[in-house]
């Protein structure tokens, strides 16, 4: 929690103003019982109507000023808390954006969403409460005790019995509630995870008639969240009856012993009334502190989760001394590259070596799980190699700044990702400076021009969230157009033609030859027809290179490639 509170520094003058206004408001509130005591002991006892009216006017003025100061405290405290929450949320988002895929996999998208929203909201609320209540309650407690003692020191001994009872109750309740807050946040993570999975995979869930199963899974997690929440709230609910009992019995004791002292002539009625007011202020300040003690542990649990993300550093960092890359060439070289996913027993890639040159198409083919997509993901440094090196124009990509490296690449992922906005905005995602004509040219090359023109507003037509109003083939073609608009040195196509029919596939490959004649192309594919015209084909088998060569060469000397070709020919014949 302390680490996060450093983000309040930009608002220190506003925090100081809140403290000053809070102090002024409390002094006015503490002054009111004294004025009331004077009205009773002087004005009413002596029958002095003028004095009563005079003090009454002062009480009204003090009350109005106290209300104004309280409103100002609320305004500035809320402003500080909301600004604090915004700053942490921005810091967390920017920090997460620099994570490698390894860190994403470790925490999980659902948990990151919870930490960026719910957890930050918990901390933000506690900061707001601390500024409004944690500063107010101690000042009111100390001021109330001092003024109560000044009114009647003997009667103040009642607090020696009341305060320990109230403090002990708060401690016991907080001790039981604190462990449940962390558990509640984990249950929130679980709910978010299940909800996210079900929404993303809704087509699969319905296609396999698993709606009932998903309902049962979600209901179980929801029930666990509810049960934990009920346990927490039951514990917290017991706090307020305990407080009310202590406060009421304290009031009875004050009236009882105060009446005895008045009867003995040792205390005046006005003083007793003022003492009761101060007693309520003291006890109410303890109530406010108890609420704070309840909320702070939950915020601490959230703060730990936020700090866990902020303190996590990406394994992939820019070097201290950044090498300068070439702007013209694009020779990509793999030298004995080995990579394994965290916790995996076997490497996903083992001792992979090849070279891809500008003006040539290098195709990568292999069975499912052979490591084709993994190979492509190593080039933008989504993951770093375990052994060996990947070089561009003779420079190890780990010696380049990540921004410089990725500026050289045009990456088309296996699963096309579209963003909410227009078609043009999605194409410009990789290059904001291109004109509408260049956007349309990229779409034509990607064989997307026809369906874009058919849409109302053309390239300015809206795309729904995650491209829900597009087919799989349309999303793939727009994703390819986005990479083409970037005009990089190296194109990475990760099975990007899988949703296209054979005719569109052939037309697209022909158009790419003309548009990307000077670029290096790496093409991952499942279909032999997609890679048959490549300048070189790399055959992967269980993470190892089984063969490199042209289609004809591999047909004559690579058994794995022969099996792939034979299996696809058999499928076509049977079809």
N, C-alpha and C positions, 0 to 999 in steps of 0.2 A: 504494500500500500504506500509505503514511504517513497518508493521509486516513482510511482505515478503522481504523487503530490507535487513533484518537481515541475509538473506541467502547469501548476497554478502561478508560477513566477511571473509570467506576462501580465497577470491580473492583480499584482500585489497592491497597487494603489486602490483598486476597487475593494480588495479584501480589507485593507486598512480603513476605508470608508465605511464598510459594513460593521467593523468592530466599533468605530467611533459612533455611528448611528445607533448601534445596539446598546452601547453604554449610556447614551443620552436617553433612549427610550426606557431603559431599566431604572435610571435615576428618577425619571418622572413617575414611573409606576410605584417605586418605593416611597416616593414623597406623598402619594395620594392617601394612604392610611394615616399618616401623620396629620394631614389636613382634616381628615374625617374625625380623628380623635380630638382635635382642637374645636371642631364644630360642636361635638357632644359635651366635652369637659368645660369649655368656655362659653360658647354661644348659647347652647340649650340650657345649661345649668344656670347661667346668669340672665337668660331671657333676652339676649342681645341680638335682635333681628338683623341689624345692620352688619354685625360681625359675621353672622351666619351667611348672609347674602354675599358679603365680600369674599369669604373663604370658598363659598359655593362657586363663584365666578372663577376663582383660581383653580378649583378642581376641574371645572369644564375645560378651561384653557389647557391644563396639564394633560387631560384625557385626549383632547384633540391633537395636541402635539405628539403624544405617545403613539396615537394611531397613525399619524403622518410618518413618523420615524419608522414604525413597524412596516408600513407599506414600502417605504424606501429601502429598508433592509431586505425585504422579500424580493424587490425588483433587482437590486444589485447582486444579491446572492444567487438568484436564478440566472442572471446574465453570466456570472463567473462560472457557475456549474455547467451551463450549456456550452459555453466557450471551451471549458476544460474537456467536456465530453467530445466536442467536435475535434479538438486538437489530438486527443488520444486516438479517436477513430481514424483520423487522417494518417497519423503516425503508424498505426497498426496496418492499415491498408497498404501504405507505401512500403512498409517493411515486408509484408507478405508478398508483394509483387516481386521482390528480389529473391524469393525462395526458389530453389531448384525443385524439380518434381519429387525429389527424395523427401524434402521437408513437407511438401503437400501430402504425400502418401503417409507420412508419419503421423500428422495431426488429423487429417481428414477434412474435407470441405465442409461437412455439416458442423463440426466443432469450430472451425474458423468462423463460420457465419454466426454461431451462437456467441462466440467471444467478441466479435465485432459489434454485435447488436445488444443482446441481453446482458452480457457481463459488463460492458461499458456503461449501459443504462443503470445497473446496480451501483457502480462506483460513482457515477454522476449524481444519482439521487442522494447518496451518502454525503458527498461534498456539499450539496445544497443544504442538507440537513445540518451538517457540521457548522456551516456559516450562519444558519438561522437559529439552531437550537444548542449546539455544543458550545457556542460562545455566550448565548443568552443564559442557559441554565446555570453554569458555574457562577456567573456574575450575580444572578438573582439569588442563588443559594447563599453565597457569602454575604451579600447585602442584606438579605432577609434575616439571616442569623444575627448579624451585628445589630440591626435595628430592633429585632425581637428581644435581644438581651438588654439593649438600652431601655426598652419599655419595662421589662420585669425580668431580672436575672434569675429569680427563684423559679418562676413559671417556665423559664426556658429549659429547665432540667428535664422537662417532659420529652424534649427532643433526644436526650441521651438514651431513652428507651425506644422511641419510634424509629430513629434513623438506622440503627443497626439491624432492626427487624426488616425494614424495607430494603436495605442494602444486601442483606443475606438472601432475601427472596429473589432479588434481581440476579445475584450471582449464581444461585442454583438453577434458575430457569435458563439463563444464558449458557451455562455449562452443558445443559441437555440439548439446547437448540443448535449450538454452533456446529457440531459434526454433521448435522442433517443438511446444512446449507450447501456444502460441497457435494453431497449426494444428490441434492435437488438439481444442481447445475449439470451433473453428469446425466441425470434423467432427461434434462432438457436437450442435451446433445443427442441422446438416443432417439428422442422424438423427432428432432430435426433430421437425423439420418434416415429414419424410416420414411418420413414424409417426403424427403428429397428423392429417395430411391423409387418410391411408388409413383411420384409425379413424373419423373424422368422416364421410368420404364412402364408407363401406363398402357402402352400398346401391347407390350409383351405380357403384362399381367392379364389383360383382357383376352388376348389371343389364346392363352393357355388356361383360361377359366380359373385363375388364381385370385380372383377378387376376394373370395371368402377367406382364403389363407392370409392375404395381406391385411384384411380387416382384423383378423384374429391377432396377427403380429402387432399391429398398431394399437389395438385395444389393450393388449397385455402391457405394452410400454406406457400407454396412457394411464392405465390403472396403477402401475407402479409409481408414476409421477404424481398421480392424485393422492395415493396412500402416503407417500413421503410428504407431500404438501399438507395433508391433513394432520400428520404427526407434528410437523413444525408449528402449524397454526393452533393446534390444541395446546401445545406447550406455551406459546406466546399468549394465547387467550387466558391462560391461568394467571398471567402477570397482572392484568388489570383488576380482577376481583381482589387479589391480594393487596394491591395498592389502595383500592377504595376502602377496604376494611381497615388498613393501617391509618389512612387519612381520616376516616370517620371516627375511629376510636381516639385518634389524637385530638380531634375537635371536641369530642365528649370530655376528654380529660382536661383540655384547656378551659372549657366552659365550667366544668365541675370545680376544679381547683381555683380558677379565676373568680368564681362566685364566692368561694370561701374567703379569698383574699380581699374582695370588695366588701364583703360583710364585716371583715376585720378592720376595714379602713386602710388597708395596705396597697390598694390599687383602685384606680378610677375606672368607670364604665367605658369611657372613650379609649383608655389604654387597652382594655380587654378587647374591644372591637378591632383596634389597630393590630393587636397581637394576633388575633384570629386571622386577619388578612395576611400578616407576615408568615404565619404558620402555613397557610394555604400556598403562598408563594414558594416557601421552602420545599414543601412536599411536592408541589407541581413541578418545580425544577428537577426534583429527583425522578419524577415520572418522565420528564423529557429526556433526562440522562439515560434512563432505563430503555427508552425507545431507541436511543442512539446506540446503546450497548447491544441491542438486539440486531439492529441493521448493520452495524459495522462488521460483525463476523461474516455476514453474507457478502458484504462488499469485499472483505479480505479474501474470501474464497474466489470471488470473481477477479480480484486484482492479481492473485497468484496465477490464474489461468491466462490473464492478459500478459503478465510479465514473462510467463513461460514462452509465449510467442515472441515477444519483443527481445528476449535474451537469446533466442535461438538464432544462430548465425548460419547462413547458407554455406554448404560445403564448396559451392562454386563461387569464387571471388575473382575480381579483376586483379592482375598482378600489380605489384608496386611500381615496376617499370614496364610500361605498356609499349609493345612493339607496334610499328606503323605498318599497316597492311597496304598491299598494292590496290590501285583503283581500276586496273585494266585487265589483268589476267584472271584466273580462277581455277588453277590446277589444284585438285583435291587429292591428298595422298593419305592412305591408311597404312601405318607401319606396325605390324604385329600387335594389333589392338585386341585387348582382352577386357571384358566387362562382365560383371555379375551384379544382379540386383541385391540390395541389402537383405541378408538372411538366407539368400539362395545357396544351395549346396553346389550346383553346377554353374559355370559361366554361361551367360546368354550368348556371348560372342567369345571366340577363342582364337587368338593369333591370326586375325584377319588383316590381310595386306592387299592393296590394289591402288591403282592411280586412275583418276578421272580427269580428262582434259577438256579445255574449252572447245566448243564446236562439235563435241561428241556426246552421245547418249550412252550412259552406263546403266544398264538394267540389272535389278536384283530380284532373283526369283528363288523360290524354295517352298517347302511344305509349311503348314501352319506351325508356328512356334520355332521356326528355324532362326529367328533373330533379325528379320528384314526391317521391321519398324524400329527395333532397338538400334540398329545400325544408323538409321537416319536421325534418330533422336540424339545421338552422340554428337552430331555435327554442329547443331546450334548450342551445344553444351546444356541441354536439359539434364543430362547426367554427364559425369566425367569418367574417362576411361580408367580402368584399374591398372593396366600395363600397356606399354606401347604409346603411340602418339598419332594424332590426326593433324595434318598440316595443310595449310592453304598457301600456295606459292612459296613453299619452303619454310613457312613460319608456323610453329605450333599454335593451335587455336587457343591454348591456355595462356599464351603470351599476349594475346590480343584482348582489348577491352570487349566485354560482351556486346556492347552497343555497336562497336565497329564490326565485330564478327557477324552479328545478325543482320547488319545492314547489307552484307554481301549475299545474303540468302533470301530466297523466295520459297517459303515452306507451305506445302499443301498437306494438311494432316489427313490421316485415314478417315476420321470422322469429321465431316465438314461442319464448321462452327459459324453460324451467322449471328449478327448482333441486331438488336432492335433499331430500326431506322430505315433509311431509303437504300435502294440498290446501289446508288452512286456512293453513298456514305460507306457502305461495306467494301466497295471496290477501292475507295480512297483510304481505307484503313492502313494500308502499308505505304501510301504515298499521297499526302494531302494536297500536293501542289499540281496534280495532273488536271487537265481540262476535261470538259464533258466529252469532247471528241476522242481524247485518249482513253477515257473510261469505256466509251462505246467500242473503240478499237480492241481493247482487251477482252471485252465481252464477245466480239465477233470471233477472235482467235480461239476463245474458250468454247465456241459453238453455243453461246448463250444469247446471241443477238436476237434471234428470231423470237424466243419466248419473252424476252424483255420488251421488245417492240410491241408485242401483242397486249401487254399490260397497260392499263390506264396510267398515264403520267410517265410511262417508259422507265428510264433510269431513276426517276424520282418517285417511283412506286414504293410504298411502304412494305417492309419485311416484318412479319410478326415475330414475337419472341422465339428465339432459337430456330427461326426459319420455319415456323409451323405451317405457313401458307405456301411452302415450296415442296416439291418432290425431292427424293434423294438425289436423282440425277441433276436437277436444277441447282441444288445446293452445292454439289460437287463442281459443276461448271462455274458457278459464281466464285467458289473458293479458288479455283484455278485462275480465273480472271483477276482476282485480288493479288495473287502472286505475280502474274504477268505485269500488272500495273506498277509493281515495285521496280521492275527492270533490274534485277540483281545479277551478280556474276554467276551464281550457282542456284539452280532450281532443284528442289527436293520434293518429289511427288511420291507420297506414301500411299500406294494402292488407291490413287485418286481417280481411277477410271472404272472402278468396280461396278458402279451403278449405271454405267453407260452401255448402250447397245453396241454391237460390233461396228455398225455403220458410223455412228457418232464417234466412237473410239478411233476409227481409222482416219476420219476427217480431222479430228482434234490433233492426232499425232502428226499429220501432214502439215497442219497450220502451225504447230509448235516448231517444226523444223525450220520453217521460213522466219518465224518471229524470234526464235532463240538461237539463231545460227552461230552466234559468237559466245554463247553461254555454255557452262557445264551443266549437264542434266543428269540427275540421279533419279531413277524411276523404279519404284518397288511395285511389283505386279504379281497377280496370281495366274493370269491367263498368258499362255505362250504367244497368242496372237498379238498381245500388247508389246512384247519384248523382242519379237522375231527380227525386227529391223534395227535393233540397237547396235551401236558400234562395238560394244562389248557387253557380255552378260556374265554376271557373277552368280554362281549357284551356291546357295547356303544349305547346309545340312547339319541340324543340331548345333548351330552356332559356328560351324567351321566352313571354310571355303572348300567346296567339293569340285569346283572347276571355274575357269575364267576363259572366255573366248566368244566368238561369234556363234550364231545359231548353228551354222553348218559344222563348225569345229566341235562344239559341244555334243552335237548329235553323233559324232564319230568317236569321241574319247571320254565322255562323262556319263557314267551309268545313272547317276541321280537325275540328270537332265533328261536322259532318254526315258526314264520311268515317268517323269512329269508329262512329257510330250505324249507318251503312249496312253497315259490315263486320260488326258484331255481329248485325245483323238477318239478313244473308246466312248467317252461320254457324248461327244458330238455325233458319233455314228449311231449310238443307241437312241439319241434324241431324234 
